[in-house]
Amino acid sequence: MNRLRLLHWPLTTDHGPLLCILLAIALSLFFTTRASAQPDMSAGYADTPVLTPNLKHPDILNNVGIDQKLGSQIPLDAVFNDESGNPVKLRDVVGKRPIVLTLVYFDCPMLCTIVLNNVLRSLNSLDITVGRDFDVLTVSFDPHEGPRLASEKKTGYLTKYGRPGAAAGWHFLTGSEDSIHSLTDSVGFRYTWDAASNQYAHASGIMILTPQGVVSKYIYGIDFPPEDIRSGVRAAGLNMVGPPTTEIVILYCFHYDPATGKVGLIVSRALKIGGVVTVLTMASLISLALRKDRRVHQTAPPANLAPLPPTHVQPQ
């Protein structure tokens, strides 16, 4: 009872400022939600998006997604360019260790950067190391991007990763449209170009491959728990193909507002809605607690009255 008592205050004018402070805290949490969710990488990175599940599903997204093709072999003879501009076949960069595959495009206005940032964040918290225990293969699906941009991205992410030997295990590749399609088709990654918004519509997720380039696991969304990556890498290193992923949350990088001419992720109002709901919920709970406490104080006997003696019932 004493512990519960800490949650209640009598409804007096003295506590008006306290209620205002609590509501101010809730409002500050709401208005700082977007700021606290920004990516931690610097140059050229866009704001972190927010979900808007109530938006109408655009027709263009019917051709966008990530289909699970567990056990599929990536095209080892497909030719790409590495970050130095040298032509390489996929078989030249696989075959030694398990691979974390990230399909992005480097000029993506938001989602690809978020994916790479969160992959980096998870990699930094792992006790296994890129280039020693597993490799990372980051491939642009934009055929117009080249080695210069790939090199800039690699330098930025390796600087943030900061572990020795990682440069030999984290590859940033660009390639022709044919090579890109052969790779994306093999892992079920579907995307499309939208001329109206001048960007690619695509989904978010990563794949884990065996050292031979066989798809072993999918991790959807933009949050890649370190333990999921660690267990996936361990299984892929044993040439195991995991079961289908059942918990699938896909974010799509596509939204065009003709009124403003701006592009964004289809997730831009839910945190605001959630913030409002949070504020209203907190206010309701506080109000209920204060009302209950007022009723208790109104019905409670005066504190200066002596307690009544116990009533003894004589046995019959």
C-alpha positions in Angstrom: 0.0 0.0 0.0 2.8 2.4 0.9 4.5 1.7 -2.5 1.3 2.4 -4.3 0.9 5.6 -2.3 3.8 7.1 -4.1 1.8 7.3 -7.3 -0.9 9.5 -5.8 -1.1 13.1 -4.8 -4.0 15.1 -3.3 -5.6 17.4 -5.8 -4.7 20.9 -4.5 -3.5 24.1 -6.0 0.0 23.3 -4.7 0.3 20.5 -7.2 -0.8 22.4 -10.3 2.9 23.1 -11.2 3.8 19.5 -10.8 1.1 18.4 -13.3 2.4 21.0 -15.7 5.9 19.8 -15.3 4.9 16.2 -16.0 2.9 17.2 -19.1 5.9 19.4 -20.3 8.2 16.3 -20.0 5.8 14.3 -22.1 5.5 17.0 -24.7 9.3 17.4 -24.8 9.6 13.6 -25.5 7.1 14.0 -28.3 8.8 16.9 -30.0 12.3 15.4 -29.6 11.5 12.0 -31.0 12.7 12.7 -34.5 15.9 14.4 -33.2 16.8 11.4 -31.1 16.4 9.0 -34.0 18.8 10.7 -36.4 21.5 8.6 -38.0 25.0 8.9 -36.5 26.9 9.1 -39.8 27.7 12.6 -41.1 28.1 13.9 -44.6 25.2 13.7 -46.9 22.9 11.6 -44.7 19.2 12.2 -44.6 16.9 12.4 -41.6 15.6 9.2 -40.1 12.0 8.6 -41.4 9.0 7.9 -39.3 6.3 5.3 -40.1 2.9 6.3 -41.6 0.9 3.1 -41.7 -2.3 5.0 -42.6 -1.0 6.1 -46.1 -2.5 4.5 -49.2 -0.3 1.8 -50.6 1.0 3.2 -53.9 0.6 1.0 -56.9 4.3 1.2 -57.7 5.1 -0.8 -54.5 3.3 -3.8 -56.0 6.6 -4.5 -57.8 8.8 -3.8 -54.7 9.7 -6.2 -51.9 12.1 -8.9 -50.7 11.1 -12.5 -51.4 12.8 -15.2 -49.4 14.8 -17.4 -51.7 16.6 -19.5 -49.1 19.1 -21.9 -50.6 19.4 -19.8 -53.8 22.9 -19.4 -55.3 24.1 -15.9 -56.1 25.7 -15.6 -59.6 29.3 -16.0 -58.9 30.4 -15.1 -62.5 28.6 -11.8 -62.5 31.1 -8.9 -63.0 31.1 -5.8 -60.9 33.6 -3.0 -60.2 35.2 -2.7 -56.8 35.7 0.6 -55.0 39.0 1.1 -56.8 37.4 0.6 -60.2 38.8 -2.9 -60.8 36.5 -5.4 -62.4 35.8 -8.4 -60.1 33.6 -11.4 -60.3 31.5 -12.2 -57.2 33.4 -15.4 -56.8 36.5 -13.2 -56.3 35.0 -11.6 -53.2 33.2 -14.7 -51.7 34.4 -18.2 -50.8 36.3 -17.5 -47.7 33.9 -16.6 -45.0 30.1 -16.1 -44.4 28.8 -12.9 -46.0 26.4 -10.2 -44.9 24.8 -8.8 -48.1 23.4 -5.3 -48.2 21.7 -4.1 -51.4 21.5 -0.3 -51.4 22.2 2.6 -53.7 24.6 5.2 -52.4 22.6 8.3 -53.4 19.5 7.0 -51.7 17.7 9.9 -50.0 17.2 8.1 -46.7 16.5 4.4 -46.3 19.7 2.9 -47.6 21.8 5.2 -45.3 19.6 4.1 -42.3 20.2 0.4 -43.3 24.0 0.8 -43.5 24.1 2.9 -40.3 22.2 0.3 -38.4 24.3 -2.6 -39.9 27.4 -0.6 -38.8 26.0 -0.1 -35.3 25.3 -3.8 -34.9 28.7 -4.8 -36.3 30.4 -2.5 -33.8 28.7 -4.3 -30.9 29.7 -7.8 -32.1 32.7 -9.7 -30.8 33.3 -11.2 -34.2 35.1 -9.1 -36.8 34.7 -8.2 -40.5 37.5 -9.6 -42.5 38.3 -12.3 -40.0 35.1 -14.0 -39.1 32.8 -12.9 -41.9 32.7 -10.5 -44.8 30.2 -7.7 -45.7 29.2 -7.2 -49.4 27.5 -3.8 -50.1 26.3 -3.6 -53.6 24.7 -0.7 -55.3 21.6 -1.5 -57.5 21.9 1.8 -59.3 23.9 1.1 -62.6 24.7 4.8 -62.8 26.8 4.8 -59.7 30.5 4.1 -59.9 33.7 3.4 -58.0 34.3 7.0 -56.8 31.0 7.0 -54.8 31.6 3.5 -53.6 35.1 4.4 -52.4 33.7 7.4 -50.5 31.2 5.2 -48.8 33.7 2.6 -47.9 36.1 5.1 -46.4 33.3 6.6 -44.3 32.0 3.3 -42.9 35.4 1.7 -42.3 36.5 4.8 -40.4 33.4 4.4 -38.1 34.0 0.7 -37.8 37.7 1.1 -37.0 38.8 -2.5 -36.7 42.1 -3.7 -38.3 41.7 -5.9 -41.4 38.1 -4.8 -42.1 39.1 -3.2 -45.4 39.8 -6.6 -46.9 36.5 -7.9 -45.8 34.0 -5.1 -46.5 33.5 -4.7 -50.2 31.5 -1.8 -51.9 30.6 -2.8 -55.5 29.0 -1.1 -58.4 28.0 -2.7 -61.7 26.1 -2.9 -64.9 22.3 -3.3 -65.0 22.6 -6.9 -66.2 25.0 -7.8 -63.4 22.9 -6.0 -60.8 19.7 -7.7 -61.9 21.3 -11.2 -61.8 22.3 -10.6 -58.2 19.1 -9.0 -57.0 16.9 -11.6 -58.7 18.9 -14.4 -57.1 18.1 -13.2 -53.6 14.5 -12.0 -54.2 15.2 -8.2 -54.0 12.6 -6.4 -56.1 12.9 -2.7 -56.8 11.9 -0.2 -59.5 12.7 3.3 -60.7 10.1 6.0 -60.2 10.6 8.9 -62.7 8.1 11.1 -60.9 10.1 11.2 -57.7 13.4 10.6 -59.4 14.4 7.8 -57.1 14.2 4.1 -56.6 11.4 2.5 -54.8 12.8 -0.4 -52.7 12.4 -2.3 -49.5 14.8 -2.7 -46.5 16.6 -5.8 -45.3 19.8 -7.7 -45.3 20.7 -11.3 -46.3 23.3 -13.6 -44.9 25.1 -16.0 -47.3 27.3 -19.0 -46.8 30.9 -18.7 -47.9 29.9 -20.2 -51.3 27.3 -17.5 -51.8 24.1 -19.5 -50.9 21.3 -17.5 -49.2 21.1 -18.7 -45.6 19.0 -16.1 -43.8 17.0 -12.9 -44.2 16.7 -10.1 -41.7 14.0 -7.6 -42.6 13.5 -3.9 -41.7 16.0 -1.4 -40.5 16.8 -2.9 -37.1 19.4 -5.8 -37.2 20.0 -7.1 -33.7 23.6 -8.1 -33.2 22.6 -11.6 -31.9 20.6 -12.2 -35.1 23.6 -11.4 -37.2 25.9 -13.4 -35.0 23.7 -16.5 -35.1 23.1 -16.1 -38.8 26.8 -15.8 -39.6 27.5 -18.9 -37.4 24.9 -20.9 -39.2 26.0 -19.8 -42.6 29.6 -20.6 -41.7 28.4 -24.2 -41.3 26.7 -24.0 -44.7 23.3 -24.2 -43.0 20.2 -22.7 -44.7 17.8 -21.4 -42.1 14.0 -21.6 -42.0 11.9 -18.8 -43.5 11.7 -15.6 -41.5 8.2 -15.3 -40.1 8.5 -11.9 -38.4 8.6 -9.5 -41.4 8.5 -5.8 -41.2 9.3 -4.1 -44.4 9.9 -0.4 -44.9 9.7 1.1 -48.4 11.8 3.9 -49.6 9.2 5.7 -51.6 6.9 8.6 -51.1 6.3 11.7 -53.2 4.3 14.7 -52.2 3.4 16.6 -55.3 2.4 19.6 -53.2 5.9 20.1 -51.8 8.0 18.2 -54.4 9.7 16.4 -51.6 10.4 12.7 -51.3 10.4 10.7 -48.1 9.8 7.3 -46.6 6.3 6.0 -46.2 6.7 6.5 -42.5 6.4 10.2 -41.6 3.5 10.6 -39.2 3.3 7.7 -36.8 5.8 8.9 -34.3 3.9 12.2 -34.2 0.7 10.3 -33.7 2.4 8.1 -31.1 3.7 11.1 -29.4 0.2 12.6 -29.1 -1.2 9.3 -27.8 1.7 9.2 -25.3 0.9 12.6 -24.0 -2.8 12.0 -23.8 -2.2 8.6 -22.1 0.1 10.2 -19.5 -2.3 13.0 -18.8 -5.2 10.5 -18.4 -3.2 8.4 -16.0 -2.2 11.4 -13.9 -5.8 12.7 -13.9 -7.2 9.3 -12.8 -4.5 9.0 -10.0 -5.3 12.5 -8.7 -9.1 11.9 -8.8 -8.7 8.6 -6.9 -6.5 10.2 -4.3 -9.0 13.0 -3.8 -11.8 10.5 -3.2 -9.6 8.7 -0.7 -8.9 11.9 1.2 -12.5 12.9 1.2 -13.7 9.6 2.7 -10.8 9.1 5.1 -11.4 9.8 8.9 -9.5 12.7 10.4 -6.0 11.9 11.4 -6.3 13.1 15.0 -9.1 10.7 15.9 -8.2 7.8 18.0 -8.8 4.4 16.4 -11.9 2.5 17.5 -11.3 -0.4 19.9 -11.7 -3.8 18.3 -15.1 -5.4 18.6 -15.1 -8.7 20.3 -17.9 -11.1 19.5 -18.8 -13.5 22.3 -19.1 -17.1 21.3 -22.6 -18.5 21.6 
